[in-house]
Structure formats: structure tokens, C-alpha cells
Amino acid sequence: MLVTTTNDLPGYRITAHIGLVRGVIVRSRSVLGNFGASIQSFFGGNITVYTRLAEQARQHAYDLLVDHAREVGADAVVAMRYDANEIMDGITEVLAYGTAVKVERL
């Protein structure tokens, strides 16, 4: 599956627009993760516990996006973006979305 943040794919021609595809994941921070992060924040710098959590959430949302694109018969996703919203304290929604398209190599 080809996925890009641009509106086109160099070397390919878009032959059909299928529509919006997305992957959504809702994640929470664990009590142990919060404890480890509070220790790291005391010393400053990168809080690796939260960095890992954010990266895992984005990857999971991306994987769900790709699954959705495959389900609707897409060859690629263009204009892919991420968005995140805090639903409540410690619970975050991560959304990966874009436009599913059919493409052919030039």
C-alpha cells in the first residue's frame, strides 16, 4: 500500500478516487506509565514513556488506516494526516486519515 502526505504520487497516475479512509485508536496512560513519566519529568528532557506511547498509538492508527484502504479496494492513500484529541484526562484519540485512490504506474 502506497501512503503519502502529498496530493499525488510521483510516477503514478490517480485513476479513481474512492473516498475517505481512516484509522482510529483510543489510548490511555497506565498508572505505572504515569509514575515512570513523573520520575523522568523531574529530571527534564525527553519523557520516553510518553514518546513510546504516542508512537505506538500513531502506528496503530496508521495500520488501521491501511487496513481500511485495503478493504475498500484502494491501491494508495493520498493526503494522509494525523490528528489527536484528548477525550478526557489521560485518554487520547489518535486519528490517521486520507483519501483512498486507485493508481497506475506511469
Stockholm file with secondary structure:
# STOCKHOLM 1.0

chainA/1-106         MLVTTTNDLPGYRITAHIGLVRGVIVRSRSVLGNFGASIQSFFGGNITVYTRLAEQARQHAYDLLVDHAREVGADAVVAMRYDANEIMDGITEVLAYGTAVKVERL
#=GR chainA/1-106 SS CEECSSSSCTTEEEEEEEEEEEEEEEEECCHHHHHHHHHHHHHCSCCHHHHHHHHHHHHHHHHHHHHHHHHTTCSEEEEEEEEEEEEETTEEEEEEEEEEEEEEEC
#=GC SS_cons         CEECSSSSCTTEEEEEEEEEEEEEEEEECCHHHHHHHHHHHHHCSCCHHHHHHHHHHHHHHHHHHHHHHHHTTCSEEEEEEEEEEEEETTEEEEEEEEEEEEEEEC
//
